Amino acid sequence: MQSQPLYTTRYGRAVVGDAFALMGELQDESVDLVMTSPPFALRRQKSYGNVEENEYVAWIVPFAKEVFRVLKQTGSFVLDLGGAYRAGVPSRSLYNFRVLLTLCDEVGFHLAEDFYWFNPAKLPSPIEWVNKRKIRAKDSVNTIWWFSKTDFPKADVRKVLAPYSDRMKKLIQDPESFYQPKKRPSGHDISAGFGKDNGGAIPSNLLSIPNTDSNSSYLWLCKEFGLERHPARFPAELPAFFIKMLTNEGDTVLDIFGGSNTTGFTAEALGRKWMTFDLRRDYLVASVFRFLEGRPVEVVRRILSALASDDANVILEDVVCNLANGSNAKVTRVDLIATQEETRQMVLLEEEGKYQARQSTTRRRRGKPPA
Ligand SMILES: C[S@@+](CC[C@H](N)C(=O)[O-])C[C@H]1O[C@@H](n2cnc3c(N)ncnc32)[C@H](O)[C@@H]1O
């Protein structure tokens, strides 16, 4: 593509600009997976702007048509859409279902499978219907539409096997004594082969992933350098699931509404080529923190000042992306922690709601009365 990236890594590039225009620079059938979470049709506006529910389908269709064009025949388009209520009434907007129907009926996508992302950590909302009047349950599930260009997109669930249940582990250890082969009332013929160890269980289309990142290097460095953290990040486990299942190493993953570049970071960690677009330069500037885990403060500062220049095209060399560390791990950079230790600890602990508790424990240990 011709547009200059803001930064590049070994496998990817983050580019500031309008996703529709930037996709126009990509060749037909050149991308394996588009994984994205657009602005939702929310009543409560996010700082990056949201589209009204009655204009939503018209807004997203041009992007979807470009996605269709740039996807390979075997490619997939995974679209995360949060649910929303209609204005002023306790009934749900159907916008995410309208998007589903229109993308299949008018754009030509197939619905490979509908997924549901359950975020157990989601706060109750809207306050009026859930907290105050208590007439609606907490909404903690996003719809994730997995679209494909054909009926047989590239996919292999063996790459995303779930851990076996304890019951299944026992069955695998001793299939004969634990399970008698028989026909089930449902008609399924469960043979002894059912007890074979396949390395894990077939995952379901309900993905239970808490969105609880309060301690990543990304958040830590945003705080440290006074940059706005993205207000609607998804957890790395979400793109990781689809990237693993739907692509191979070396394939190309695109996030057209990239935000804090969770998708690019995840793709890098998994050895996939990636491109991330976002309209907001400040979000992509801060997203560089994802790739700077463990770097000395001076290096981070130098990279940030290079990104501030209008024609920045920063090459990040030797980035180490570890999914286990990058999204949730505690920051261990000694040089950052050493200075202003108390302030930083406070920020982290406050985020977890533990600061007060810790203060009183310390006072007790020092033999002082509670504050
Ligand atoms: C829900 S956020 C994505 C968050 C991302 N998944 C993450 O984990 O950080 C949607 C993003 O779309 C961006 N956006 C909105 N309209 C856009 C457009 N036309 N082109 C590119 N980006 C756009 C917003 O700036 C926002 O950062």
The ligand as an SDF file (V2000), in Angstrom:
LIG
                    3D

 27 29  0  0  0  0  0  0  0  0999 V2000
  -14.1940   -0.1510   19.3070 C   0  0  0  0  0  0  0  0  0  0  0  0
  -12.7670    0.7160   18.8360 S   0  0  0  0  0  0  0  0  0  0  0  0
  -11.6210   -0.5740   18.4870 C   0  0  0  0  0  0  0  0  0  0  0  0
  -10.8380   -0.9880   19.6800 C   0  0  0  0  0  0  0  0  0  0  0  0
   -9.8320   -2.0830   19.4120 C   0  0  0  0  0  0  0  0  0  0  0  0
  -10.4700   -3.3490   19.1190 N   0  0  0  0  0  0  0  0  0  0  0  0
   -8.8790   -2.2570   20.6120 C   0  0  0  0  0  0  0  0  0  0  0  0
   -8.8030   -3.3700   21.1770 O   0  0  0  0  0  0  0  0  0  0  0  0
   -8.2490   -1.2970   20.9920 O   0  0  0  0  0  0  0  0  0  0  0  0
  -13.1790    1.3580   17.2590 C   0  0  0  0  0  0  0  0  0  0  0  0
  -12.1140    2.2360   16.6190 C   0  0  0  0  0  0  0  0  0  0  0  0
  -12.5310    2.5840   15.3020 O   0  0  0  0  0  0  0  0  0  0  0  0
  -11.9350    3.8240   14.9710 C   0  0  0  0  0  0  0  0  0  0  0  0
  -12.6290    4.3410   13.7730 N   0  0  0  0  0  0  0  0  0  0  0  0
  -13.8810    4.8670   13.6950 C   0  0  0  0  0  0  0  0  0  0  0  0
  -14.1770    5.1830   12.4130 N   0  0  0  0  0  0  0  0  0  0  0  0
  -13.0880    4.8380   11.6580 C   0  0  0  0  0  0  0  0  0  0  0  0
  -12.7850    4.8980   10.2670 C   0  0  0  0  0  0  0  0  0  0  0  0
  -13.6460    5.3900    9.3760 N   0  0  0  0  0  0  0  0  0  0  0  0
  -11.5740    4.4430    9.8640 N   0  0  0  0  0  0  0  0  0  0  0  0
  -10.6720    3.9580   10.7490 C   0  0  0  0  0  0  0  0  0  0  0  0
  -10.9140    3.8780   12.0650 N   0  0  0  0  0  0  0  0  0  0  0  0
  -12.0940    4.3040   12.5250 C   0  0  0  0  0  0  0  0  0  0  0  0
  -12.0780    4.6400   16.2430 C   0  0  0  0  0  0  0  0  0  0  0  0
  -11.1330    5.6870   16.2930 O   0  0  0  0  0  0  0  0  0  0  0  0
  -11.8540    3.5790   17.3220 C   0  0  0  0  0  0  0  0  0  0  0  0
  -10.5210    3.6020   17.7910 O   0  0  0  0  0  0  0  0  0  0  0  0
  1  2  1  0
  2  3  1  0
  2 10  1  0
  3  4  1  0
  4  5  1  0
  5  6  1  0
  5  7  1  0
  7  8  2  0
  7  9  1  0
 10 11  1  0
 11 12  1  0
 11 26  1  0
 12 13  1  0
 13 14  1  0
 13 24  1  0
 14 15  1  0
 14 23  1  0
 15 16  2  0
 16 17  1  0
 17 18  1  0
 17 23  2  0
 18 19  1  0
 18 20  2  0
 20 21  1  0
 21 22  2  0
 22 23  1  0
 24 25  1  0
 24 26  1  0
 26 27  1  0
M  CHG  2   2   1   9  -1
M  END
$$$$
